[in-house]
């Protein structure tokens, strides 16, 4: 197929999910390819937050009779529609970091052995897991990449389903089985896969994930956690708070946790955040996660095709796997000048990707609001500015950016 | 002074803070006396959240260059204006429960000895402290009330500054000194005092507090924490997340915490919540915490005066201290029929207080939006319905309410 903008427009015209783009607030004309860091605001979110504000003003404290169900309701929506969980296995609450801490600590309370993750896992995962292992007096092992496990007694194995840098998608079923074969619980971080990949947790024991990327919950929106049903009665939430208490408003003398998933709640849930999570997740569920994941594969395939045609000759290197079943919804391109190319795209070319050390430019394609034309334009502008050496005009030093 | 509604109106006319009431969204005509559970929405909050939504839509991920400062900025506002902290000692983040867990765990890592709290402390405080003590293999001691400490080696003493049931205000300076004399760190829970009492943390080591009561941050808004400067380099956050990392976006191989208060951050901060916290705290700061606290004392004094005149003869008992320097901004009235009286006030009399087991009706007077006429009306309606026996028409069983 010829590389042309007309071709990109034809792909958009044939896209069954194209209509979802207008469900988002689209301001300005930047080519946004960082939905894998922060999704756009759905229009429904603004409406849901305005309705919440109205309920807060009118019902005041009595509003809690509705709000108190939100961690379970928003969790259930994510669990049922997006990650293949059974009913009563998913909660929306706290941050990914706090949820990782809760589940990893519970896992080490549950069984002896070491903790394994990979050297390339997201920083907060590595920092939390190392800290939890140290606190429990366990060995903490970092392997090179998700895959073959060390031949020692393991309590907990934790990887990201989609690697935040490379975009590589781990083989969930095979790795979960390998962890089980070592006697470990398997904890998946779904931050970069939920809402972009048709996640099937299957026999996985534990999972956490984030809602501000492909679920469009907004900056710092509450995270979620998953605990497989048969573990719930046995695993203990180390942060013993009143929202995990069986008969919360009896305010009894001792902690007596809920029998089910609600025991993994701790403090008072953040209602505005949960309302936004629900609105965002509903949009993905409406589109259907299988359809969303198919579009993610098509968008990334198109980006790889354009990379091969335009960018590889300019010194870029594709970091993301070419096998469409082994990647998420972003494409990572390494270049010696990655930092300045990323800054030049933002400052000179109206394209908003992001950068990850040491040399990776990430192009993320949130499937519901990214057009094939956006993929075309983003990579076309990258090609143009690198060919003209525009990035070389920028300073070498790294400014602090998120 | 004669007990009359005219007198209440005269007090409102003389109230220098009366103008603040119109800074809130006031819907319906319920007499709201539960601002100690959930404050009303400030008008400024709706505006701030709309502005955030606009920034999210237009700046997308680049908005983080502003948002990333919010936990420190909102914390600093609370620290400086409301609780007598020094600069760089306060953060807004997570829930009260998670913050209690972080600070209590850090305290037990820091020194040997038992954990002390009181039997009447808020449930989440007791549950968290008991869990942290158990995990560290320490003795967990509940005494009857904040005050005399057991004569044993202590690592951590933690009380609520204002008791959530009785409204009693603990003697912060004396208790902090007593804890220090036992070698313990002193952790204050400011949930029911911040924004209602002129808190002066002084030599206190640690504190947590909530923003959805007198700071009007909205349901489940993020909490805050305080760590005295000289402890910050030594105390470790057990939830080692990327937002506590010194050079966060280097995403380095090992956890290396920030030297100062920012090490007590864990995961990605909840931005919508923090924007609301800031808007609410700014309103209290604008009024001036000394003025706000003076009005709280005047409102509660008036409620006690009305209780004595009207309610004591009907079987009510004042649980809250009569000494205005020993109470917060709510008044607790016990009655054998407390449950049905509370329900009747809500369902039949247009008054919204709340109930705490076993028999306490709490009347909370958020100083910026509660009028002396509201105090008059709330207690007048209670007098009227109990005198007429209206509450006796309601079922005895407890419905679940928050």
Interface residues (C-beta under 8 A of the other chain):
Chain A: X25 X26 X27 X28 X30 X32 X34 X37 X38 X40 X41 X45 X46 X49 X53 X54 X56 X57 X58 X60 X61 X62 X63 X64 X65 X67 X68 X94 X95 X96 X97 X98 X101 X119 X122 X123 X124 X126 X127 X128 X130 X131 X135 X210 X212 X218 X219 X220 X221 X222 X223 X238 X239 X240 X241 X242 X243 X245 X248 X249 X250 X251 X252 X253 X254 X255 X266 X267 X268 X269 X270 X271 X272 X273 X274 X276 X346 X352 X354 X356 X357 X400 X401 X402
Chain B: X25 X26 X27 X28 X30 X32 X34 X37 X38 X40 X41 X45 X46 X49 X53 X54 X56 X57 X58 X60 X61 X62 X63 X64 X65 X67 X68 X94 X95 X96 X97 X98 X101 X119 X122 X123 X124 X126 X127 X128 X130 X131 X135 X210 X212 X218 X219 X220 X221 X222 X223 X238 X239 X240 X241 X242 X243 X245 X248 X249 X250 X251 X252 X253 X254 X255 X266 X267 X268 X269 X270 X271 X272 X273 X274 X276 X346 X352 X354 X356 X357 X400 X401 X402
